[in-house]
Amino acid sequence: MQDYDAIVIGAGVGGSNVAAALTAAGMRCLIIEAGRYRSRQDYPRGELDGNAQLFWNGGMELNTSATLALLRARVVGGGSIVNQALLDEFDDIALDDWRERTGITWFSTAGMAPLYAEAKASVSIQQVPVEHANRNARIFKQGFENCGFQCKPLQRGQSGCRHEEGNDCIECLYGCRLDSKQATPLTSLQRALKAGAKLLTECEVEAIAEQAGFSEVHARLADGRPVSFRCNSLILAAGTLGSNALLLKSGWQDRLPALGQGFYCHPQFMYFARYREPVDAQRGPFQSYKSDDAGFRQQGFKLENVFAPPIGTALMLPGLGLGHQRQMALMRHFACIEVAVRDSHPGSLHLSGQGRLQINKELNSEDRQRAKAGYAAVERIFRSTGAEQIHSGRFGIGLHLMGGLRLARRPEEGCVEGNFRLFGSRRVYAADASVFPSAPGINPSLTIMALARKAAAHILEDAR
Ligand SMILES: Cc1cc2nc3c(=O)[nH]c(=O)nc-3n(C[C@H](O)[C@H](O)[C@H](O)COP(=O)(O)OP(=O)(O)OC[C@H]3O[C@@H](n4cnc5c(N)ncnc54)[C@H](O)[C@@H]3O)c2cc1C
């Protein structure tokens, strides 16, 4: 059994950032990642291959009622490889709620400012250049103006998407072949590896255990061989579903009564509108604007101008047979807007009798109302810009998976103390989106990066 100062499970957003900070401080770190290492030369090119090769369970996991499709990456870099790289700070509404729930006083704009500054300094952030906005984005902006809503350009972790050369960024949902997107293998993970961290890929952790004086990790390599490691500090960063599943499989529910409770996912609903002239939403920057409307925030939703590749669009468009085929033939004429709900009603994560992760997550009447209010705004935007027909995506999508190991004051309310250590544990921590106490209603990645830094500071302090 090999020994390390720290083992980080998961090389995604949280894991890469915590590993970079721990390694920089001199810890001997091992990062274990279930997915493969990929680079710009070998990202899958097609949508089908992208889903099959870069995501857990072929691209989609469903809640128990099969009304929500949840997506989580399985690749070195985790969500940072497949995400849209929008980096946003939380506002007072989100942070005040977190402070109230957890008693953590630095959950405030001032308290988070240095953490956000550090996280932002570690990546290149650019405003998506509006001069390259495609027609999908221009319809979004025009509709906002027509209806008196507020929107603003997106801030994205990118270093140069070369839109002037005609790049179509919809492709980078399966990895950015320009190395513009600031995925962790180009940023924090690279820093960790340069400073001496070891990365073990295609190795799935199956169980963890805490003994007197050390923690154990039991994992399996791609060829089926079991491997085990020992460490002083063990950091769960396997993403919300991964970290929860790991603790459930390792039998920690007796130690952590709130394990798996408080699961949120910002349910998103995509709406497609058909226009007489081609929209060509697949061209140019994938997205350029988002809503920035106080009224929307108060009503618990936000809007983003997005699109989906053809297989995703086909799944979401209603109808069957010839009617569906005719709609798909008009795909170039579709604009798309997504409603993302700030979900107030949490779900929960469990293991089935067969040991599979079960995701209980529904929208309650409050959250359905939020989604409905979002759709009312989308409909106004589309109608005001001359849409001929509007289609509603057939199911909700969860891309921001959060909670289950919530930061909390007491073990009855969550699993993680203010120092990111699991309640009752001496050396096991969590540093990914699973620690979110509630749904912020804002893109989570920048805050995951910021919290991972805070977690690292506590881990180092404990180790000393
Ligand atoms: C399509 C899409 C678009 C998105 N767009 C945005 C956006 O624009 N802005 C934004 O802020 N957020 C966005 N997100 C969400 C964001 O990517 C996630 O919130 C973020 O990646 C979560 O970080 P994390 O550290 O919790 O987990 P992840 O980044 O998912 O990392 C977890 C890692 O752990 C690995 N792992 C899991 N289980 C095990 C195990 N047992 N053993 C070993 N390794 C394991 C996984 O393979 C994965 O690599 C998007 C997500 C998706 C899917």
The ligand as an SDF file (V2000), in Angstrom:
LIG
                    3D

 53 58  0  0  0  0  0  0  0  0999 V2000
  -22.7570   20.3700  -20.1450 C   0  0  0  0  0  0  0  0  0  0  0  0
  -22.4120   21.1410  -18.9000 C   0  0  0  0  0  0  0  0  0  0  0  0
  -22.2930   22.5190  -18.9530 C   0  0  0  0  0  0  0  0  0  0  0  0
  -21.9780   23.2480  -17.8010 C   0  0  0  0  0  0  0  0  0  0  0  0
  -21.7640   24.5900  -17.8950 N   0  0  0  0  0  0  0  0  0  0  0  0
  -21.3280   25.2790  -16.8070 C   0  0  0  0  0  0  0  0  0  0  0  0
  -20.9630   26.6450  -16.8980 C   0  0  0  0  0  0  0  0  0  0  0  0
  -20.9850   27.2500  -17.9670 O   0  0  0  0  0  0  0  0  0  0  0  0
  -20.5600   27.2800  -15.7660 N   0  0  0  0  0  0  0  0  0  0  0  0
  -20.4820   26.6400  -14.5620 C   0  0  0  0  0  0  0  0  0  0  0  0
  -20.1280   27.2840  -13.5710 O   0  0  0  0  0  0  0  0  0  0  0  0
  -20.7970   25.3440  -14.4610 N   0  0  0  0  0  0  0  0  0  0  0  0
  -21.1930   24.6450  -15.5430 C   0  0  0  0  0  0  0  0  0  0  0  0
  -21.4600   23.3110  -15.4450 N   0  0  0  0  0  0  0  0  0  0  0  0
  -21.3400   22.6740  -14.1240 C   0  0  0  0  0  0  0  0  0  0  0  0
  -19.8910   22.4610  -13.6780 C   0  0  0  0  0  0  0  0  0  0  0  0
  -19.1230   21.8910  -14.7150 O   0  0  0  0  0  0  0  0  0  0  0  0
  -19.9010   21.5590  -12.4600 C   0  0  0  0  0  0  0  0  0  0  0  0
  -20.6810   22.1850  -11.4640 O   0  0  0  0  0  0  0  0  0  0  0  0
  -18.4950   21.3040  -11.9200 C   0  0  0  0  0  0  0  0  0  0  0  0
  -17.6980   20.6340  -12.8660 O   0  0  0  0  0  0  0  0  0  0  0  0
  -18.5840   20.4700  -10.6600 C   0  0  0  0  0  0  0  0  0  0  0  0
  -17.3040   20.3910  -10.0990 O   0  0  0  0  0  0  0  0  0  0  0  0
  -16.9640   19.2320   -9.0990 P   0  0  0  0  0  0  0  0  0  0  0  0
  -15.5610   19.3940   -8.6550 O   0  0  0  0  0  0  0  0  0  0  0  0
  -18.0440   19.1580   -8.0870 O   0  0  0  0  0  0  0  0  0  0  0  0
  -17.1000   17.8800   -9.9660 O   0  0  0  0  0  0  0  0  0  0  0  0
  -16.5390   17.5010  -11.4050 P   0  0  0  0  0  0  0  0  0  0  0  0
  -15.9250   18.6470  -12.0900 O   0  0  0  0  0  0  0  0  0  0  0  0
  -17.6510   16.7900  -12.0890 O   0  0  0  0  0  0  0  0  0  0  0  0
  -15.3660   16.4590  -11.0780 O   0  0  0  0  0  0  0  0  0  0  0  0
  -15.5930   15.2240  -10.4610 C   0  0  0  0  0  0  0  0  0  0  0  0
  -14.5800   14.2270  -11.0180 C   0  0  0  0  0  0  0  0  0  0  0  0
  -14.5500   13.0980  -10.1550 O   0  0  0  0  0  0  0  0  0  0  0  0
  -14.4550   11.9170  -10.9470 C   0  0  0  0  0  0  0  0  0  0  0  0
  -14.9960   10.8000  -10.1560 N   0  0  0  0  0  0  0  0  0  0  0  0
  -16.2950   10.6160   -9.7920 C   0  0  0  0  0  0  0  0  0  0  0  0
  -16.4080    9.4830   -9.0640 N   0  0  0  0  0  0  0  0  0  0  0  0
  -15.1590    8.9470   -8.9710 C   0  0  0  0  0  0  0  0  0  0  0  0
  -14.6430    7.7770   -8.3510 C   0  0  0  0  0  0  0  0  0  0  0  0
  -15.4170    6.9420   -7.6600 N   0  0  0  0  0  0  0  0  0  0  0  0
  -13.3140    7.5300   -8.4650 N   0  0  0  0  0  0  0  0  0  0  0  0
  -12.5080    8.3770   -9.1550 C   0  0  0  0  0  0  0  0  0  0  0  0
  -12.9500    9.4950   -9.7710 N   0  0  0  0  0  0  0  0  0  0  0  0
  -14.2620    9.7800   -9.6700 C   0  0  0  0  0  0  0  0  0  0  0  0
  -15.2930   12.2430  -12.1770 C   0  0  0  0  0  0  0  0  0  0  0  0
  -14.9780   11.4010  -13.2470 O   0  0  0  0  0  0  0  0  0  0  0  0
  -14.9560   13.7200  -12.4090 C   0  0  0  0  0  0  0  0  0  0  0  0
  -13.8700   13.8710  -13.2760 O   0  0  0  0  0  0  0  0  0  0  0  0
  -21.8000   22.5620  -16.5710 C   0  0  0  0  0  0  0  0  0  0  0  0
  -21.9160   21.1730  -16.5150 C   0  0  0  0  0  0  0  0  0  0  0  0
  -22.2110   20.4540  -17.6590 C   0  0  0  0  0  0  0  0  0  0  0  0
  -22.3170   18.9580  -17.5700 C   0  0  0  0  0  0  0  0  0  0  0  0
  1  2  1  0
  2  3  1  0
  2 52  2  0
  3  4  2  0
  4  5  1  0
  4 50  1  0
  5  6  2  0
  6  7  1  0
  6 13  1  0
  7  8  2  0
  7  9  1  0
  9 10  1  0
 10 11  2  0
 10 12  1  0
 12 13  2  0
 13 14  1  0
 14 15  1  0
 14 50  1  0
 15 16  1  0
 16 17  1  0
 16 18  1  0
 18 19  1  0
 18 20  1  0
 20 21  1  0
 20 22  1  0
 22 23  1  0
 23 24  1  0
 24 25  2  0
 24 26  1  0
 24 27  1  0
 27 28  1  0
 28 29  2  0
 28 30  1  0
 28 31  1  0
 31 32  1  0
 32 33  1  0
 33 34  1  0
 33 48  1  0
 34 35  1  0
 35 36  1  0
 35 46  1  0
 36 37  1  0
 36 45  1  0
 37 38  2  0
 38 39  1  0
 39 40  1  0
 39 45  2  0
 40 41  1  0
 40 42  2  0
 42 43  1  0
 43 44  2  0
 44 45  1  0
 46 47  1  0
 46 48  1  0
 48 49  1  0
 50 51  2  0
 51 52  1  0
 52 53  1  0
M  END
$$$$
